[in-house]
Each structure stands twice: as C-alpha cells, then as structure tokens.
C-alpha cells in the first residue's frame, strides 16, 4: 500500500541581484563563474537590471571559434 503524501508547493527561487543588491524572486541568469577546482556558480540579476548585462556566450560558439588557439 503506497499512499502519496501531499507535497509542499515548490519554493520560488530567491536570489540577490549582482548589480543593485536587491533580493528578487524572479532572478535572471546573467553569468557563470567557473573554477579550476570545485564547482562554479551562477550570477543572477533582477529583471530590471538584467538588460544591462551582455547575454552569456554559447559554449558551442566558443568551441567553434577556437578560443584564440591555433592548430
């Protein structure tokens, strides 16, 4: 007998805007920080500040461009 227990509603994502510092429950991903060792993290902005950031580059575009390396 497996009865489903009522689940709690999903939590809203709450993040701090990297530009203005306000807390927002509608964060927009504006960047990623990569680490040489360990996990990186995402950078978020509020919807009002997000247009001030360039769009994140597509990884496949970076790979096709060669990243400045010559073969």
KESE-955418 format. One line per field, with one value per residue: x, y negated, z negated of N, C-alpha, C, O in turn; chain. Coordinates in Angstrom, 3 decimals, decimal comma. Layout:
residues N
nu = c(X|...)
nv = c(Y|...)
nw = c(Z|...)
cau = c(X|...)
cav = c(Y|...)
caw = c(Z|...)
cu = c(X|...)
cv = c(Y|...)
cw = c(Z|...)
ou = c(X|...)
ov = c(Y|...)
ow = c(Z|...)
chain = c(A|...)
***
This chain:
residues 71
nu = c(0,820|0,959|0,653|0,261|1,824|0,771|2,421|4,558|4,139|6,242|9,271|9,832|12,420|14,848|16,996|19,893|20,359|23,105|23,837|22,252|21,809|19,381|16,940|15,355|12,525|12,296|14,671|17,190|19,388|22,608|25,272|28,101|30,371|33,390|35,440|38,756|39,102|36,699|33,158|31,597|29,640|26,433|25,481|23,178|20,632|18,176|15,032|14,911|17,560|18,841|18,911|21,196|23,396|25,536|24,438|25,021|27,781|27,406|28,465|29,109|29,581|31,927|33,687|33,757|34,914|37,528|38,800|41,032|43,232|45,717|46,086)
nv = c(1,175|-1,909|-5,079|-8,314|-11,100|-14,389|-16,857|-19,641|-22,941|-23,984|-25,759|-29,241|-30,604|-32,491|-35,119|-37,293|-40,342|-40,960|-43,464|-45,635|-44,732|-44,090|-41,781|-39,297|-37,479|-36,678|-35,890|-36,467|-34,734|-35,876|-35,381|-33,120|-31,725|-30,174|-27,613|-26,410|-24,265|-22,434|-23,248|-25,739|-28,784|-30,372|-33,641|-36,086|-38,491|-41,043|-41,417|-44,087|-44,977|-43,132|-43,662|-45,238|-43,663|-41,776|-39,100|-35,718|-33,883|-31,307|-28,067|-26,287|-28,035|-29,218|-27,059|-26,448|-28,712|-28,464|-29,789|-31,457|-29,863|-28,355|-25,773)
nw = c(0,000|1,091|0,351|1,604|0,278|-0,505|1,283|0,662|2,011|4,743|3,975|4,512|6,532|4,916|5,134|4,905|6,574|8,636|9,471|8,308|5,754|4,567|3,290|5,195|6,409|8,928|10,485|13,008|15,010|15,523|15,785|15,427|13,143|13,385|12,010|11,395|9,749|8,108|7,795|9,872|9,946|10,445|11,625|10,817|11,738|11,099|12,883|13,771|13,849|15,466|18,338|18,558|18,770|20,944|23,113|21,976|23,368|25,845|25,297|27,362|29,482|28,567|28,630|31,381|32,377|31,658|29,610|29,779|30,051|32,106|34,557)
cau = c(0,000|1,750|-0,187|1,041|1,666|0,661|3,717|4,539|4,315|7,662|9,765|10,232|13,849|15,115|18,408|20,250|20,812|24,528|24,041|21,662|21,826|18,049|16,503|14,283|12,018|12,275|16,050|17,580|20,782|23,375|26,661|28,563|31,754|33,988|36,560|39,682|38,856|35,444|32,059|31,438|28,324|25,711|25,318|21,816|20,225|16,726|14,586|15,180|18,990|19,338|19,277|22,494|24,437|25,509|23,989|26,131|28,163|27,067|29,696|29,428|30,186|33,293|34,486|33,916|35,799|38,893|39,266|42,324|44,305|45,988|46,489)
cav = c(0,000|-3,125|-6,261|-9,524|-12,158|-15,683|-17,528|-21,092|-23,631|-24,263|-27,058|-30,205|-30,910|-33,818|-35,434|-38,701|-40,925|-41,285|-44,878|-46,584|-44,160|-43,780|-40,389|-39,128|-36,121|-36,429|-36,119|-36,215|-34,300|-36,812|-34,959|-31,933|-31,807|-28,843|-27,377|-25,360|-23,104|-22,607|-23,742|-27,172|-29,242|-31,248|-35,023|-36,487|-39,889|-41,224|-41,704|-45,479|-45,152|-42,128|-44,187|-45,916|-42,653|-41,113|-37,704|-34,781|-33,241|-29,901|-27,269|-25,727|-29,097|-29,398|-25,927|-26,544|-29,833|-28,067|-30,451|-32,119|-28,885|-27,939|-24,372)
caw = c(0,000|1,136|0,463|1,877|-0,717|0,175|1,336|0,483|3,291|4,980|3,500|5,529|6,429|4,349|5,330|4,801|7,833|8,586|9,817|7,361|4,414|4,056|3,337|6,161|6,564|10,373|10,920|14,393|15,088|16,344|15,916|14,726|12,679|13,474|11,101|11,817|8,915|7,401|8,620|10,079|9,512|11,353|11,215|11,149|11,635|11,106|14,250|14,137|14,095|16,413|19,664|18,510|18,934|22,250|22,984|21,777|24,625|26,031|25,205|28,677|30,268|28,089|29,111|32,829|32,659|31,355|28,407|29,971|30,214|33,478|34,594)
cu = c(0,875|0,826|0,711|0,757|1,562|2,008|3,534|4,693|5,797|8,043|10,087|11,730|14,036|16,619|18,631|20,783|22,271|24,772|23,527|21,603|20,456|17,762|15,323|13,825|11,800|13,676|16,259|19,058|21,549|24,833|26,945|30,020|32,297|35,202|37,487|39,469|37,598|34,376|32,101|30,082|27,729|25,588|23,953|21,619|18,703|16,296|14,870|16,652|19,529|19,678|20,629|23,674|24,370|25,012|25,185|26,492|27,725|28,378|30,081|30,032|31,641|34,208|34,745|34,876|37,258|39,472|40,624|43,484|44,494|46,426|47,720)
cv = c(-1,254|-4,312|-7,460|-10,544|-13,490|-16,399|-19,032|-21,755|-23,964|-25,659|-27,960|-30,436|-32,337|-34,054|-36,930|-39,171|-41,359|-42,777|-45,814|-46,052|-43,847|-42,281|-40,295|-37,676|-35,800|-36,664|-35,753|-35,849|-35,232|-36,405|-33,693|-32,147|-30,389|-28,782|-26,328|-24,091|-23,375|-23,204|-25,260|-27,595|-30,170|-32,635|-35,487|-37,990|-39,933|-41,568|-43,139|-45,694|-44,212|-42,694|-44,910|-44,957|-42,071|-39,678|-36,781|-34,119|-31,781|-29,106|-26,714|-26,783|-29,313|-28,282|-26,018|-27,670|-29,518|-28,765|-31,096|-31,159|-28,563|-26,494|-24,150)
cw = c(0,000|1,386|0,708|0,795|0,014|0,135|1,179|1,845|3,494|4,500|4,678|5,398|5,911|4,451|5,136|6,156|7,685|8,840|8,723|5,929|3,830|4,190|4,292|6,196|8,046|10,943|12,389|14,393|16,025|16,494|15,143|14,337|12,665|12,562|11,708|11,007|8,104|8,302|8,766|9,548|10,556|10,753|11,711|11,010|11,575|12,538|14,696|14,504|15,178|17,788|19,697|18,692|20,334|22,075|22,773|23,107|24,654|26,070|26,566|29,595|29,860|28,616|30,619|33,204|32,366|30,139|28,548|30,128|31,696|33,470|35,411)
ou = c(1,465|0,303|1,774|-0,393|2,206|2,638|2,495|5,317|6,520|7,264|10,558|12,260|13,433|17,415|17,695|21,566|22,627|25,820|24,262|21,375|20,375|18,277|14,397|14,628|11,197|13,858|15,604|19,882|21,185|25,564|26,146|30,806|31,736|35,901|37,038|39,635|37,462|34,654|32,585|29,446|28,427|25,590|23,613|22,334|18,029|17,139|15,053|16,957|20,584|20,662|21,152|24,823|23,279|25,153|26,255|25,599|27,679|29,295|31,266|30,903|32,494|35,352|35,842|35,567|38,140|40,541|41,321|44,619|43,522|47,052|48,182)
ov = c(-1,597|-4,507|-7,601|-10,812|-13,685|-16,522|-19,599|-21,187|-24,198|-26,607|-27,496|-30,461|-33,275|-33,281|-37,727|-38,472|-42,043|-43,298|-46,684|-46,817|-43,377|-41,611|-41,103|-36,756|-34,782|-37,539|-34,864|-36,574|-35,369|-37,030|-33,250|-32,687|-29,507|-29,777|-25,457|-22,982|-24,431|-23,613|-25,967|-26,862|-30,682|-32,798|-35,304|-38,666|-38,976|-41,979|-43,381|-46,507|-44,486|-42,251|-45,168|-45,393|-41,884|-39,104|-37,028|-33,820|-31,111|-29,459|-26,671|-26,468|-29,563|-28,531|-25,697|-27,594|-30,259|-28,376|-31,275|-31,597|-28,509|-26,027|-23,016)
ow = c(-1,025|2,483|0,103|0,447|1,045|-0,915|1,519|2,742|2,526|4,599|5,717|4,288|6,433|3,919|5,192|6,800|6,725|8,457|8,256|4,992|2,695|5,086|4,223|6,035|8,383|11,790|12,932|13,836|17,194|17,263|14,318|15,116|12,015|12,368|12,453|11,514|7,487|9,430|7,883|8,791|11,432|9,533|12,880|10,272|11,955|13,335|15,889|15,377|15,750|18,380|20,781|18,759|20,872|20,995|23,330|23,900|23,623|26,812|26,897|30,405|30,712|28,996|31,078|34,220|32,801|29,668|27,549|30,321|32,449|32,519|35,535)
chain = c(A|A|A|A|A|A|A|A|A|A|A|A|A|A|A|A|A|A|A|A|A|A|A|A|A|A|A|A|A|A|A|A|A|A|A|A|A|A|A|A|A|A|A|A|A|A|A|A|A|A|A|A|A|A|A|A|A|A|A|A|A|A|A|A|A|A|A|A|A|A|A)
***
